């Protein structure tokens, strides 16, 4: 197997304010590998034959403003000679399963033991844990909510691990024989570092955290990591089970989710609205114990994000 001269793993958060950092990090690479499944019209969009807004209408992108900004960057890189690819075999397989079901088939029609069944089974378990969390969140029993959060984090870690192994295997076969490759990675997918080192060798892999510079200069820390991600990381890394620590992270995650702005764009004079908001919320939840989270969640659980944050900040002042 041939390998490229170097691989950059670019860890990012998919928000509009990070798009310019992604564009800068992608520059100078011969191959750009996106962390997304194949989408209709992608090649036509790259070449400019299909307008970006029409391309975005063909697929339900979770963050359309970020996607639009990235499309402009990709068109420019493509015009300069870079190869741009979408590589996410897990999501491609899942799309195929959905099409299989849409054609009138059911889970029992998926052959056991193959990759489609492995993806289906993992997604089924993940969805069940997510649904259990949603049901628990509607109840008043905070301990049941925390158990559901931790159960979901374990299922999420298992799914992420499988996804990363699939993607790393695909990349090992697709990366070019020469040149520099940029591989886009969501912030939670740090298993990709070890997997790609195993595939192509330690000296060929470098990592870049796209918003590290902003985090250091603005908040004095290298990363802004939500408590839910910290909980998932514990399971990804196989940390020894610690019910107290897991409950604490789960409790902070529940409060974080009630305080953190989820809209892709909202009124703010800051060039980094989500990062600024996240820094504030992480400072709040980072100082809370499990019982404090229980009390605060009881007060804000039925409020909007902005009302919850206003009440919480007022309580702290």
N, C-alpha and C positions, 0 to 999 in steps of 0.2 A: 504494500500500500504506500503510495506517495503522499507527502504531506506538504503544506505550504511553509514558507519561510517563517511566518509568525502569525499568531492569532491573538486578537484583542477581544477579550470578553467585556462588553460594555454593560454594566449593571445600571438600570434606570428605573424610574417611576414614570408611568405613562401619563404625564400631565403636560399641559401646554407650556408651562413655564420651564420645563426641562428640554423642550424641543430644540432650542438653539444649542444647548450643550451636546445633545445627541448629534446634531449636524456637524459640530466641530470635531467630535470624537470620530465620526465616520470618515471624515476627510482623509485622503492619503491612502486609503485601502483599495485594493483591487476587487475585493469581493465583500459585499454587504449581505449578511444573513439576518433576516428579521425573525423575531419570535412570534410568528403568526401563521395560521394555516393558509393554504392556497385560497385565493379569493377571485371571483369572476372579474375580468377586465383589468387585472393587475398589469400585465405586459403592455396592454394598450394605454393604460394610464402612464406608465413609465416613459413610453415613447412620445407621449403628448397627443396621441390619436384620440384618447378619451379624456374629456375634461375631468379634473379632480372632483368637482362637486357631483358629477354624474357617476363617477366611480364609487364615491362614498355612499350613494343611494342604493347601490347593488348589494351592499353588505351592512348588517347592523353593527357598526363599530361601537364599542363601549365608550370610547372617548373620541368623538368625531372631530373636535377642534384640534386635538393632538394629532390625530390621523391626517387631517388636512395639512397641517404644518409639516409633518414628516413626508407626506407625498411630494410637497414642493422640493424638499431636500433631496429626496430620492430621484426625482426627475433631473435635477441638476447633476447629481453624481453619475447617473446613468448617461447623461449627455457628455460627461467628461470621460466616459469609457469604463466606468465601474460596472461590474455585474451585480445585480440585486436579486436576491432569492428569498422566498418565504419558506421557512423550514420549521415545521411543527408537526411531526408525524402523528403524535397522539391526537391532536385536534382534527387532523385530516381523517384519521380512523374513526373518530367520534362522529364526524359529519357523515361518513359513509354508513355508520350504524343508524343514524337518524333517517337517512334516505331509505335504508333497508326496512325500517319500521313503517315509513310513510308508504311503502309499496305494499303494505298489508301483512308483513311478517311480524313475528313476535320474538321475545327473548328465547323461547324454546327452539327457534329456527336457527339460532347462531350455533355453529359447530363448537363443541366443548374442546378446550385444550389449545385453541389457536389464539392468535393475537387479538382478533375482534372480540372474542369472549373475555380475554384478560382485560381489555379496555372497558368493555361493558360492565363486567363484574366490579371493577374498581370504581367506575363512575356511579354504579348503582349504590354501592356502599357509601360513597362520598355524599351522594344526594340524600340518602336516608339520614345520615348524621346531620346534614344541613337542615333538613325538614324537622328533625327532632329538636334542633336548636330553636328554629322559628316557633315551634309549639311551646317549648319551654319558656321562651321570651315573653309569651303572652300570659304566663302565670306569675304569681306573686312570690313563689318560693325561690329565693335568690340562690340557694345551694343547688337546686335542680338546674337552674340556668348555668351555673358555673360548671357543673358536671357535663352538661350538653356542650358547652364551649370547648372544654378539654377533649371530649370525645370527637368533636368535629376537627379540632387541631390535629389529633392523631390521624384521622382519616385524610385530612389535607396533606399532612406530611408524607403519608404513604403514596398518595396520588402524585405529589410533586416529585418524589423520588423516582417513581416509574416513568413519569413524563421526561425527566432529565436524562435517564438512561436511554430512553428511546431517541431523544433528540441528539445526544452525544454520539450514539451509534450511527445515526443518519449523517451527522456532520463529518464523522471520521471517513465516511465513504464519499462525501461530496466536496470536501475542501480541495482546492486546486493544488496542482503540483508546485506552483511557484506563486510568489506574490504575497501580499498581506491581506488577511481576512479579518473582518470585523463581525463579531457574533453578538447580536442584541440579546440581553437577558433581563428578565424581570428581577427586581431586587431580592426576591425570596429564593431564587434559583442558584444558590451558591454551591450546590453539589456539582454544578457544571465545571467549576474550577478543577477539582480532582479528576472528574471524568475526562475532561479534555487533556489534562496532563497525561493521564494514562493512555490516551489515544495517540497523542502526537509528541509527547516528550516535554519535560519540565521547562527547558530553555526556550521553547517556542510559544509559551502562553503568558500573556500579561493581562492584568485586570485593571479596569478603569471604573470608578464609581462617579457617574456623571455629575452629581450634585455635591460631591465631597467639598469642593472649593467653596461653594456657597455656604454649606453647613459650618465649615471651619471659621469663615470670616464673619458670618452672621450670628451663629449660635454657639461657637466655641466647641463644636463636637463634629466628629467625622460623619456620623450617620444620624438620621431620624428614623428610629425603628419602633413601630407601634407595638404595644404589649402583646397583641394577638400574634404578630409575626415572631416575637421573642418566644412565645409559647410553642409555635410551630417549629421554630428552629431547635428548641429543646428535643422535640421528637425526631426531627430530621437527623440530629447529631447523635441520637441514641443516649441522651443524658440519663443518669439514674432517676428512677421515678421518685418524685418529691411532691406528695399531695399538697403540702402547705404552699410551696412555691408555685405549683401549677394553679392552685386556686387563686393565689394572689394575682398572677398574670392574667388569668381568666377574668377576675373581678375588674382589674384595670382595663382590660379589653372591652368589657361590657360598657363601662363608663366612657371610655374613649370613643366608642361608636355612637354614643349619644351626644358627644361634644364636637366631633370632627365634621367639618363641612364636606359634603359628598358631591355637591354640584361641580361640574367641570369648570364653570366660570361663575364668579359671584363678585359683587361690588367690593372693590379694594383698590387702594392707591399704590399698593406694593407691587413690585415686579415679580415677587414670589409669594402670591397670596396663600397657596396651599401649604407651602413650607413654613411660612410665618404662623399660619393657623395651627399647623401640626406642632411646631415648637412650643406654642403656648399650651396646647392640650397635653403634650407629653410632660411638660413641667408640672401641670396640675396632677395628672394621674400618677406620675412618678413619685409623688410624696404621699400617696394614699395607701393605707393598709386595707385589708379585705373588709373589715367592719366599716371603715369609712366609705368604701365603695358601695357597700350594701345600703348605707344610709343615704348617700348621695343619689344612687340609682333610684331609690324609692321616691325621691323628690322630683326627678327629671324624666322618668321613664315615659311619661305621656306628653312631654313638651317637644317642641321643634328643636333642631340643633341650635339655632341662634338663641332661642329662649333658654335652653339648657345652659349654654355657655354664659349668657348674661347673668343668670341666677347664680351659677357657680362662681364666677368672678366676683360678683357682689358679695357673696358669702365669705370669700377669702379676703376681701379688702377691709 
